[in-house]
Amino acid sequence: MNFTPKQVAEHLRLLAICFYNNMNETPDECNALGLDGKKPFGNSSYPGDVCEIIGLEPEDLEGGFRVWSDQQYKYGRELFNSKLGPYLSKHGHAYFTSLKS
């Protein structure tokens, strides 16, 4: 899969929105503040969830479930595991600054 730098930046922006929208203010089952461990990725197929969040079309539907191609799945995994952290580090300050009264 080949995406332009602009498309990748938009995909990261969408994932960052999910990341920040799912922060919680109360302890979760681990008794820690921070992210809800079940959102936005409430199942074991987080690369598929990433594909859905960024608006990729599934390769197929089987029994009502989305089926992602190997390339889509690999891209979703790479985007989340390798690129989201640096993106959040670079752009997260602006998000939290925008919350100040």
N, C-alpha and C positions, 0 to 999 in steps of 0.2 A: 504494500500500500504506500502510495506516495502522496503526501500532503504538503502543501506549501507552508512556509513558516507562519504565514498569517492564519492558516487553518489550524495548525498545531497550537498557536497562541490562543485561538478561540476555544479549542478543546480544553486547554488548561484553565481558561477562565471559567468555563462551565463546571469543571471538576472542583475548582476553588470555591465556587458558589455553594456547591453541595457540601464541601468540607466545612465551610463556615456556618452554613445553615443548620448543620447537625451537631454543632457544639452544644453542650448542655451546661447548665449552671448548677446542677445538683449532682451529687455522686451517683455513679452508675453501679452496676453489680460488683465492680472492683473497688468500690468506695473511693473513687478518684474523680476529680473534676476533669472536664475535657470533652472529648468526643464520645458520642453515643456509639458504642462498639458494634451495634447492629445496623447503623445507618451511615451513609446511604447504601451500604453494601450488606444487605440482610441475608445473604446466602453465601455459599462457598465459591461462587463463580464471579468474583469481583471484576475480572477482565470483561466479562459479558455485561455486567452492570455499567462499567465505564463506556462500553460501546453504545449502550442504550442512552446514557446521559448525554453523550456527545452527538447523538442523532444518527448513528450509522444504521443502515438497513440490515436486518439479519439476512443471512444466506438462505435460510429456510425456516419454516415453522413445523414443529413436530408435536402433535398433541397439544397445541396451544402454547408451546414453549418456543422461545426464540433460539435459533441455532446460528452461531457465529462461525464464520470461516476461520481456518487456522491463522490466516493473516490478520483478520480483525481481532481475534483473541490475543495474538502476539502484540499487536499495536496497543490494545487496551492495557495489557500487563506492563508494557514498556512505559506507556504514558503515566501510569499510576506509580510504578516502582522507581522509575529513573528520572522523570521530569517534573512530577507534581511537587515534590519536596523543594527543589530549587526555586520553582515558580512561587510557591507560598512564601519562602524566605525572602524573595525579592519584592513581592507585591503585598504581603500580609500587613506590613506597617501601614500602608494606605488604607486598608480596610479598617483596622482598629482605630486609626486616627479619625476616620469618618464617623465613628460612633461617639466621639467626645461631644459633650453639650456645649 
